[in-house]
Amino acid sequence: MFESNQEMEREMANNMLPPEERNLTPDQVEALDKRRDLGNTFLVIAGQFTVIATVLLLWVGQDLTYSPGWVHPMAYYFAIALGIIAVLGIVGLILRRGTPRID
């Protein structure tokens, strides 16, 4: 009928949390939330640049076909947009990961 103190300490209100997040202090939870928010922001920016890169893709073929020599501004803008998408997407995914950093 009565549970021992050890059994009561092991149980917690939210069993949906990953095991590594169950014993965090409030400061660690706040830092984890800020990190996840920053990761989400980076993913949103990467998504917006994906739309921009899609629009740039409409001009890249024409730019590469008709621009003389090394003058291909749309191709360069497209390459820069792809780089931004890759960097912000990867960093955003890493920051959104669920494992907290305990210092």
C-alpha positions in Angstrom: 0.0 0.0 0.0 2.7 2.4 1.0 5.7 2.9 -1.4 9.2 3.3 -0.2 11.0 6.7 -0.6 13.2 5.3 -3.4 10.3 4.3 -5.6 8.6 7.7 -5.1 11.8 9.5 -6.1 12.1 7.5 -9.3 8.6 8.4 -10.5 8.0 11.8 -12.0 5.1 13.6 -13.4 6.1 13.6 -17.1 7.3 10.3 -18.3 7.3 11.5 -21.9 10.6 13.4 -21.4 13.8 11.7 -22.6 15.8 10.2 -19.7 18.6 12.7 -20.0 16.2 15.6 -19.6 14.4 14.3 -16.5 16.9 15.7 -13.9 17.7 19.1 -15.3 17.8 22.2 -13.2 15.5 25.1 -14.2 18.6 27.0 -15.5 19.5 24.0 -17.7 16.0 23.7 -19.0 16.0 27.4 -19.9 19.3 27.1 -21.7 18.0 24.0 -23.6 14.8 25.9 -24.6 16.9 28.9 -25.8 19.1 26.5 -27.8 16.1 24.8 -29.4 14.5 28.2 -30.3 17.7 29.3 -32.0 17.8 26.0 -33.9 14.2 26.5 -35.0 15.1 30.0 -36.1 18.0 28.7 -38.2 15.7 26.1 -39.8 13.1 28.8 -40.7 15.8 31.0 -42.3 17.1 27.9 -44.2 13.5 27.3 -45.4 13.2 30.9 -46.6 16.4 30.7 -48.5 15.2 27.5 -50.1 12.3 29.4 -51.6 14.7 32.1 -52.8 17.0 29.4 -54.3 14.0 27.9 -56.1 13.3 31.3 -57.7 16.9 31.8 -58.5 17.0 28.4 -60.2 14.6 29.8 -62.9 17.4 32.2 -64.0 20.5 30.1 -63.5 20.2 28.1 -66.7 19.7 31.2 -68.8 22.5 33.0 -67.0 24.9 30.1 -67.6 23.9 29.9 -71.2 23.9 33.5 -72.3 26.3 35.3 -70.0 29.8 35.7 -71.5 33.0 34.4 -69.7 32.9 34.2 -66.0 30.1 36.7 -65.6 27.3 34.6 -64.1 25.8 36.6 -61.2 22.7 34.5 -60.9 24.8 31.3 -60.7 26.9 32.9 -58.0 23.8 34.0 -56.0 22.4 30.5 -56.4 25.6 28.9 -55.1 25.7 31.3 -52.1 22.0 30.6 -51.3 22.8 26.8 -51.4 25.7 27.4 -49.0 23.5 29.3 -46.6 20.8 26.6 -46.8 23.3 23.9 -46.0 25.1 25.7 -43.2 21.9 27.0 -41.4 20.1 23.7 -42.0 22.8 21.6 -40.5 23.4 24.0 -37.5 19.7 24.3 -36.9 19.2 20.5 -36.8 22.2 20.1 -34.4 20.8 22.8 -32.1 17.3 21.3 -32.2 18.6 18.0 -31.0 17.1 16.8 -27.7 20.3 16.0 -25.8 21.1 18.7 -23.3 24.7 19.9 -22.8 25.4 19.7 -19.1 28.5 21.8 -18.2 
